[in-house]
Amino acid sequence: MVNVNGPRMSARQIAELVGGWRPQERRTQPGYSALAAKLRTLIVDGRIPAHSYLPPERQLATALGASRTTVASAYGLLRDGGFAESRQGSGTRVRLPDRWRRSAESMWLDSPDQGVLDLTVAALPAPAVLADAAAAAASELAPYGAGHGYDPLGLSVLREAVALRYTERGLRTTPDQILVTAGAQHALWLVARAFVRYGQRVVVESPAYPNTIDALRTAGARLLPLAVTSEGWDVQALDDALKGAGASTVHVSPDFQNPTGALMSPEQRLVVAAAVSRSRARLVVDETFSELSFDGSVVEPFAALDEEGTIISLGSMSKAYWGGVRVGWIRAASPVIRRLGAERRLVDLSSPVLDQLLAARLLDSSQEVLRERQRTLRTRCARVRAALATTLPTWEASAPSGGMSMWVRTDLTSSTDLAIIAARHGVRIAPGSRFGLGGTLDRFIRLPFTLRSRDLQEAVHRLGRVRQQAAAAPTMSHGPDWLA
C-alpha cells in the first residue's frame, strides 16, 4: 500500500537533478527511455530518496519542456523495473527493488567486508607522527580544564598555527582571520547558512565533491554548473553565469580538485577572481588538497589575488594529515569571521579542545608529514595509471599533479551499473553520477589512489573483469535480474 504521507519531490527539484537528459541521437534511444535512465540513476544514487513521491506527470513535463506522454512513459519504465509504484489518487512513489537496495546499501552504507577493496574514500591512514603529536597534545590539555572549554572561534594556539601556514604560503594572515571548524564540510555549511538564501543561484564545479553539492542544495541554492575538464575550468561559462543568471556565490576547488585532480592555472585564477569581483558575487575557495602537490611545490592561496579581502577560504586537516582529526577552518576578513562565529553559536558551540591541540601539534610537523604524503601519493598515482593502461586501455584517466584522485572516463554508458556489479565482486567505486548536478557524468568514475600500491593494482585488475560483465549487462528495461 502506498504511504500517502511520504516526502514529495517538486517538479523544479527533479528538473534540476535530471539536467540534460535528452539523448543526442534520438534514433538510438527514445526520449522517455533516456529520462527513465536518468531518474533510475538518481534513485540508485540516493539523490531521489526511496519512498519519496515524484511530481505529477503534467507538472514534470512542464518543468522539463517535454510532453506528458514522455514523462508518463518514463514513469512506466520505472514501474516495470521495480523503481516506482503507483496508486490511483496517491501518485508515483519511488522504491528500490530488493536486489538493488541490498547492493546499494552495501555499496554506500556498510563497512567493507574483509577482502573488499574500497575506492569510494579518498583518504590516507594517519601519518607516523600521530602518536607523538597526540601525546604532546594530551600533555598540554590540563590548563584548559580550568575553563569552560567553549570557544566558538577556536583555540588561539590553533588559529595562530593555521594563520602561520597561510603566511608561509604567501598570504599574510592573522589569527583573527581564522575560524576553527569541525572540518571543511562544517565550514561550508556555516558559510552557506550565513550567506546563501533560498532560491539564490550558486555556481559549483561539475564534477564536484558530492557533499559540496548536497550542502548547497540543503541551503536552498539553485546550482549552476562550472565545467572542469582536461583543459581546466570553463571560465567563459562562469562569466556568463555571473552576468546572465545573477549567481550570488561561486564555489571552486582550484588546487588538485576532487574528483579530477585538476590544478587551476595562474591565468584562470586571475580570470575567475576578476569575474567574481566585477559581479560582486562571493567567492568560496576549498583548499583541502592545496598542500598535496606531488613535487612538493607550494601553491599560493587563491585569496592572495583578493585585494578587497572578500574571498572566503576553507581548509581541513582531513586529507593532508588525517581524517580522524575532525578539524578544519575558515580564512576570511575578520568581520566575516565574527559573523560566522555568531552563526556557529546557534548550533555548535565549539570544536573539541583536545582535537584542536592535536591539530596544532600536527601543523608543527607539517614539513615531515607533507613530504611523506606527497611521496606516497606520487608513487601510487603512477602505479594506478600504469595498471589502467595495461588492464583497461580504452579508459581515459586524468593526469593529476597532486591530490588524491583521478577522473576516469570509462567506455560504458553507466558507471552506476558498474559500481553495483563491482560491489558484488570485491571492489567499491564511486560512479561519476555522484559528482554531477543532474545525473550526468555517468560514464565516469572517481579513482582515488590512497590504498596501498598492491591493493590499487588488484582493484584495477578486478575492475577489468567487472567491466566485461557490465558491458554485457541488459538495459534497465529488462529489470535488475542480472544482479543475481
ROFI-764618 format. One record per residue (C-alpha): y negated, z, x negated; residue in one letter. Coordinates in steps of 0.25 Angstrom, whole numbers, plus 5000, padded with zeros to 4 digits. Example, Ala and Ser with C-alpha at 12.3 -4.5 7.8 and 13.67 -1.06 7.14 Angstrom:
501850314951A/500450294945S/
This chain:
500050005000M/498649974995V/497750084991N/496450054998V/495750164990N/495950094977G/494750054968P/494149914971R/493649814961M/492449734965S/492349584964A/491249594954R/492149684945Q/493349594946I/492449474943A/491849534931E/493249574926L/493849434928V/492749364921G/493149214918G/494449194926W/494349054929R/495348964921P/494748864912Q/495748764917E/496048764932R/497248674930R/497948774922T/497748904931Q/497148914945P/495949004947G/496649104955Y/497749124944S/496649144933A/495949244942L/497249314945A/497649314930A/496249384926K/496449484937L/497849514932R/497349534918T/496249634923L/497349704931I/498349724919V/497149764910D/496749874920G/495349814922R/495649794936I/496349924939P/497749934946A/497549974961H/496149924962S/495749824972Y/495249684969L/494049634977P/494149554990P/494449414987E/493149354992R/492349454984Q/493049424971L/492949274974A/491449284975T/491349364963A/492149264955L/491549144961G/492949104965A/493649064978S/494249174987R/495549094986T/495549104971T/495449254972V/496449264983A/497449184975S/497149274963A/497449394971Y/498649334976G/499149314962L/498849454958L/499749504970R/500849404967D/500949464953G/500849604957G/499449634953F/498849654966A/499149694980E/498449674993S/498449735007R/497749675019Q/496349755021G/496449825007S/496249714997G/496949684984T/497349794975R/497749784960V/499049824955R/499949814943L/501349764944P/502349874939D/502749804927R/501349764923W/500849914926R/501849974917R/501549874906S/500049884907A/500150044907E/501050044895S/500049944888M/498750014891W/499050164894L/500350214887D/500450254873S/501250144866P/502750174864D/503350194850Q/503450054844G/502349994853V/501249934844L/499949964851D/498849854849L/497949904860T/497250004852V/496349964840A/496250094832A/496750154819L/497450284816P/496650394810A/496150384796P/496750464785A/495550554784V/495650604799L/496350734795A/495350774785D/494250744794A/494850824805A/494950944796A/493550934791A/493050914806A/493851044810A/493251124799S/491851094804E/492151124818L/491951274819A/490351274818P/490351184831Y/491151294838G/489951384839A/489251284848G/489651224862H/490151094856G/489450994865Y/488550894858D/488350764867P/487750684855L/488750724845G/488850824833L/487750804823S/488750784811V/489450674818L/488150604823R/487650614808E/488950554803A/488850434813V/487350414810A/487650404795L/488750304797R/487750214805Y/486750234794T/487750194783E/488050064790R/486550024790G/485950084803L/485150214801R/485650314811T/485250454814T/486150564822P/485250564834D/485650414836Q/487150454837I/487950504849L/489350544847V/490350504858T/491850504861A/492050364855G/491450234857A/491950214871Q/491250344875H/489950294868A/489950164876L/490250244889W/489050324886L/488150204883V/488650134896A/488350254904R/486950274899A/486550124898F/487350034907V/487050034922R/488049984933Y/487949834934G/487249804921Q/487749694912R/488249734899V/488749634888V/490049664882V/490949594872E/492049504876S/493049544871P/492649694871A/493349824870Y/493949854883P/493349994884N/491949944882T/492149854894I/492649964902D/491550064899A/490449964902L/491149924915R/491350064919T/489850084917A/489649974927G/489149864917A/489349714921R/489949664908L/489549524901L/490449474890P/489949444876L/491049354869A/491549394856V/492349284849T/492749244835S/491349194834E/490749334837G/489849374849W/489349274859D/487849314856V/487349204865Q/488149254877A/487549394874L/486149334875D/486449264888D/486949394894A/485749474890L/484749374895K/485449314907G/486349434912A/485449544908G/486449634901A/485949774898S/486949814888T/487749734877V/488949804870H/489549744857V/490549784847S/490049704835P/490849764824D/492349714824F/492349704839Q/493449764847N/494249684850P/493949554842T/493549624829G/492349534828A/491149574820L/489749534825M/488949454815S/487549494810P/486949374817E/487649404830Q/487149554829R/485749504828L/485849414840V/486549524848V/485449624844A/484349534847A/484849484861A/485049624865V/483749674860S/483049554868R/483749584881S/483449734879R/484949764882A/485649874876R/486649844864L/487849934863V/488649914850V/490049964848D/490249994833E/491650054834T/492249964823F/491049934815S/491550004802E/492949934802L/492649814794S/493849764786F/493049744773D/492249874774G/490949814777S/489849894784V/489449834798V/487949874800E/487749934814P/487249844825F/486149934828A/485549904814A/484949784821L/484349864832D/482849884829E/482549944842E/483750054842G/484350004855T/485749974851I/486850074854I/488050084845S/489350144848L/490350194837G/491650274836S/492650344827M/493850284834S/494050154827K/493550174813A/494050314812Y/495050364823W/495150344838G/495550494839G/494150534835V/493450514848R/492050504843V/491050394844G/489550374844W/488350304849I/487250264840R/485950234847A/484450274847A/484250424849S/483650414863P/484950334867V/485850434861I/485150544868R/485350474881R/486750444879L/486950594875G/486350634889A/487350534895E/488550594888R/488250734893R/488550694907L/490050664904V/490350704889D/489650824883L/490050794868S/491150744859S/492150844853P/491550914841V/492850904832L/492950754835D/491550734830Q/491750814818L/492950734815L/492150604817A/491050654807A/492150684796R/492750554798L/491450484797L/491250554784D/492550484779S/492150344785S/492250274772Q/493650314769E/494050294784V/493450154785L/493950104773R/495350134777E/495150084791R/494549944786Q/495649924776R/496749954787T/496149864797L/495849754788R/497349754784T/497949764798R/497049654803C/497549554793A/498949594796R/498749564811V/498049434808R/499249394799A/500249434809A/499549354821L/499449234812A/500949234810T/501549284823T/500449234833L/499749114826P/499249064839T/498449194842W/496949194837E/496549324831A/495149364827S/494849404813A/494049534813P/493449584800S/493549734805G/493849814817G/495249844823M/495649724831S/495649574832M/495549484845W/496749394846V/496749264855R/498249244860T/498849114865D/499149174878L/498349184891T/498549324894S/498549434883S/498649534895T/500049484897D/500349484882L/499949634882A/500849664893I/502049604887I/501749654873A/501649794878A/503149774882R/503449734868H/502949844860G/501449794857V/500249834865R/499049744865I/497649734872A/497449604879P/496149534878G/495849544893S/495549694890R/494449654881F/493749554891G/492849574902L/493549494913G/495049484910G/494649384899T/495149364885L/496649384890D/497049284879R/496649384868F/497149524863I/496549624854R/497349654842L/497049784834P/497549794820F/497549944820T/499049964819L/499849974806R/500049834800S/501549824802R/501349864817D/500249764819L/501149654813Q/502249694822E/501349694834A/500949554831V/502449514830H/502649574843R/501549504850L/502149374845G/503349404852R/502549454865V/501749324864R/502949244867Q/503349314879Q/501949324884A/501749174883A/502949154891A/502649254902A/502449194916P/501049204922T/500549304932M/500949234944S/502349254940H/502149404940G/502449514930P/503949504929D/503849444915W/503549584910L/504949634913A/
